[in-house]
Amino acid sequence: MAEQLDLLSWQPSPAVVLAFPQDRNRTRIRHVVDLLEKRQTQDRLQRCFDRELRSLAKSLKAMGLDEHQIDRQLDRFTQAVNFELWRRDFRHRPGGAA
């Protein structure tokens, strides 16, 4: 006879709830985009963005996030900043159908 699994002893992995996801932090995203738009050269732009990412990583680490969660938040934040840069650029282009 087959042995029945004991489903009552199963424990789910603990859930992680991130109270402040960085891709939703519009204030910080706009602040970083404002800083980036003031930079004249690609080198200065990259240094500024790297500095902001290091600062963000430091604050996420202080919140107790592990390296995987920090990397994920930095990736999502970078995507949000890139989208905001694109949105501002698109908004200021002359012409258009409307």
C-alpha positions as CSV (number, residue, x, y, z in Angstrom):
1,M,0.0,0.0,0.0
2,A,1.3,3.5,-0.9
3,E,2.3,5.8,1.9
4,Q,0.2,8.9,2.2
5,L,2.0,12.3,2.3
6,D,1.6,14.2,5.5
7,L,0.3,17.5,4.2
8,L,-0.2,19.0,7.6
9,S,3.6,19.1,8.2
10,W,4.3,21.1,5.0
11,Q,5.5,24.6,5.7
12,P,5.4,27.3,3.0
13,S,8.5,29.4,2.6
14,P,8.2,32.8,4.4
15,A,6.7,35.6,2.3
16,V,8.6,38.8,2.0
17,V,6.6,42.0,1.9
18,L,8.5,45.0,0.6
19,A,6.9,48.1,2.1
20,F,8.5,50.6,-0.2
21,P,9.2,49.2,-3.7
22,Q,11.7,51.6,-5.3
23,D,10.1,51.4,-8.8
24,R,7.0,53.1,-7.2
25,N,9.1,55.8,-5.4
26,R,8.1,58.6,-7.8
27,T,9.7,61.3,-5.7
28,R,13.1,59.7,-5.8
29,I,12.7,58.7,-9.5
30,R,11.9,62.4,-10.4
31,H,14.8,63.6,-8.3
32,V,17.3,61.3,-10.0
33,V,15.9,62.2,-13.5
34,D,16.2,65.9,-12.6
35,L,19.8,65.4,-11.6
36,L,20.6,63.4,-14.8
37,E,19.0,66.0,-17.1
38,K,21.5,68.6,-15.7
39,R,24.6,66.6,-16.6
40,Q,26.4,67.7,-19.8
41,T,28.4,64.6,-20.7
42,Q,27.7,60.9,-20.7
43,D,30.6,60.3,-18.3
44,R,29.1,62.8,-15.7
45,L,25.7,61.3,-16.3
46,Q,26.9,57.8,-15.6
47,R,28.9,58.8,-12.5
48,C,25.8,60.6,-11.1
49,F,23.6,57.7,-11.7
50,D,26.1,55.2,-10.2
51,R,26.3,57.4,-7.1
52,E,22.5,57.5,-6.8
53,L,22.4,53.7,-7.1
54,R,25.0,53.2,-4.5
55,S,23.1,55.5,-2.1
56,L,19.9,53.6,-2.8
57,A,21.6,50.2,-2.3
58,K,23.0,51.4,1.0
59,S,19.6,52.5,2.3
60,L,18.0,49.2,1.2
61,K,20.8,47.3,3.0
62,A,20.1,49.3,6.1
63,M,16.4,48.3,5.8
64,G,17.6,44.6,6.0
65,L,17.1,43.5,2.5
66,D,19.4,40.7,1.2
67,E,21.6,41.1,-1.9
68,H,19.0,39.4,-4.2
69,Q,16.3,41.8,-3.1
70,I,18.6,44.8,-3.4
71,D,19.6,43.8,-7.0
72,R,16.0,43.4,-7.9
73,Q,15.0,46.8,-6.5
74,L,18.0,48.5,-8.2
75,D,17.0,46.9,-11.6
76,R,13.4,48.0,-11.2
77,F,14.4,51.5,-10.1
78,T,16.7,51.7,-13.1
79,Q,13.9,50.7,-15.4
80,A,11.6,53.3,-13.8
81,V,14.2,56.1,-14.2
82,N,14.8,55.1,-17.9
83,F,11.0,55.2,-18.5
84,E,10.7,58.6,-16.9
85,L,13.6,59.9,-19.0
86,W,11.9,58.5,-22.1
87,R,8.6,60.0,-21.1
88,R,10.0,63.5,-20.6
89,D,11.9,63.3,-23.9
90,F,8.8,62.2,-25.8
91,R,6.7,64.9,-24.2
92,H,9.1,67.6,-25.3
93,R,9.4,66.6,-28.9
94,P,7.8,68.9,-31.4
95,G,5.1,67.8,-33.8
96,G,2.9,64.8,-33.4
97,A,-0.5,63.8,-34.4
98,A,-2.4,65.5,-31.6
